[in-house]
């Protein structure tokens, strides 16, 4: 059986080339080296057969990206690099930004009790988290990554639930 060309994932080199073609200006090496390493790691995760986009990746990736690019000379260039990076992975940069914003706003409105009891509440973010919990328990595809971990920790941080004494209760 032959695979269709659209079923064959790009190579890491193709993803990196697509990124470099999308943002043609030189990126200072202090930023570029880390961006290229993140791109390789995210490419490998993105093209696993079991990969499924997860809204919790969004605040994780956006947080890492914003911290990495802190101090970059131009906000306009930061946005263009972000867009090129995400598009090179065949994903939607607006979805990442929108999901990050939605989850961060939700996190700010939570406290330790409501955060722990998310599964008994209704709402868009609660449904996203319930779906993830189901997939983690084996009823679907779930890929753990540093972006997911940072996304979860970001939600805990925004809900003021990141202190060790609070985490023990969780």
C-alpha positions in Angstrom: 0.0 0.0 0.0 1.4 3.4 -1.0 1.1 6.3 1.3 -0.4 9.5 -0.2 2.0 12.4 -0.4 -0.2 14.4 2.0 0.1 11.6 4.6 3.8 11.8 4.6 5.0 14.2 7.3 7.7 16.7 6.4 11.2 16.1 7.5 12.8 18.2 10.2 14.8 19.9 7.5 11.7 20.8 5.6 10.0 22.3 8.6 13.1 24.3 9.5 13.4 25.5 5.9 9.7 26.5 5.8 10.3 28.5 9.0 13.4 30.2 7.6 11.5 31.1 4.4 8.7 32.6 6.3 10.9 34.9 8.3 13.8 36.0 6.0 15.5 38.4 8.3 18.5 37.3 10.4 17.6 36.3 14.0 20.3 37.0 16.5 22.0 33.7 17.5 21.1 34.0 21.2 17.4 33.7 20.1 17.8 31.6 16.9 19.7 28.7 18.5 17.0 28.1 21.1 14.2 28.7 18.5 15.7 26.1 16.2 16.0 23.6 19.1 12.4 24.1 20.1 11.3 23.8 16.5 13.0 20.4 16.2 11.5 19.2 19.4 8.0 20.4 18.5 8.3 19.0 15.0 9.1 15.5 16.4 6.1 15.8 18.8 3.8 17.3 16.1 4.3 14.6 13.6 4.0 11.6 15.9 1.1 9.4 14.7 -0.7 9.9 18.0 -0.4 13.7 18.0 -3.5 15.7 18.6 -3.5 19.5 19.2 -4.2 20.3 22.8 -5.4 23.7 23.9 -3.2 23.4 27.1 -0.1 23.4 24.8 -1.0 26.9 23.8 -0.4 28.8 27.1 2.6 26.5 27.6 4.2 27.4 24.2 3.2 31.0 24.3 4.7 31.4 27.8 8.0 29.7 26.7 8.1 31.8 23.5 7.4 35.1 25.3 10.0 34.4 27.9 12.6 33.4 25.3 11.9 36.5 23.1 11.8 38.9 26.1 14.1 41.8 25.1 13.9 41.1 21.4 14.4 44.4 19.6 11.0 44.5 17.8 7.6 43.4 18.9 6.5 43.3 15.2 9.4 40.9 14.5 8.5 38.8 17.5 5.0 38.3 16.1 6.3 37.5 12.6 8.7 34.9 14.0 5.9 33.4 16.2 3.6 33.2 13.1 6.3 31.6 10.9 7.3 29.2 13.6 3.8 27.9 14.2 2.9 27.9 10.5 6.0 25.9 9.7 4.5 23.1 11.8 1.3 23.3 9.8 -0.7 24.8 12.7 -2.6 28.0 13.2 -0.8 30.7 15.2 -4.2 32.4 15.9 -5.5 29.3 17.5 -2.4 29.2 19.8 -2.9 32.8 20.7 -6.7 32.5 21.2 -6.4 29.3 23.2 -3.6 30.8 25.4 -5.7 33.9 26.1 -8.8 31.8 26.8 -7.1 29.4 29.2 -5.2 32.2 30.9 -8.3 34.2 31.5 -10.0 31.1 32.9 -7.0 30.4 35.1 -7.1 33.9 36.6 -10.8 33.4 37.5 -10.1 30.2 39.5 -8.9 29.4 43.0 -7.6 26.1 44.3 -11.0 24.7 45.0 -12.6 25.5 41.6 -9.4 24.4 39.8 -9.4 21.0 41.5 -13.2 20.6 40.9 -13.1 21.6 37.2 -14.7 18.3 36.2 -17.9 19.1 38.1 -18.3 22.4 36.3 -19.5 23.2 32.8 -17.9 25.6 30.4 -15.6 25.7 27.4 -12.3 25.4 29.3 -13.7 22.8 31.7 -14.8 20.7 28.7 -11.3 21.1 27.2 -9.7 19.9 30.4 -12.2 17.0 30.7 -11.3 15.9 27.2 -7.6 16.0 28.1 -8.2 14.0 31.3 -10.1 11.4 29.3 -7.3 11.1 26.8 -4.7 10.9 29.5 -6.6 8.0 31.0 -6.3 6.1 27.8 -9.5 6.9 25.9 -7.7 8.8 23.1 -4.4 10.2 21.9 -2.4 12.2 24.4 1.1 13.4 24.0 2.9 14.7 27.0 5.3 17.5 26.3 7.1 20.4 28.0 4.5 22.7 26.4 1.7 20.8 28.1 3.6 20.8 31.5 4.2 24.6 31.3 0.6 25.1 30.2 -0.7 23.2 33.3 1.7 25.0 35.6 0.7 28.4 34.0 -2.9 27.6 34.9 -1.9 26.7 38.5 0.2 29.9 38.7 -2.7 32.1 37.5 -5.1 30.5 40.0 -2.5 31.1 42.8 -2.3 27.4 43.2 1.4 27.0 42.5 2.8 27.1 46.1 4.1 23.7 47.3 1.6 23.6 50.2 -1.3 24.2 47.8 0.1 21.6 45.3 0.1 19.0 48.1 -3.6 19.5 48.5 -4.2 19.0 44.7 
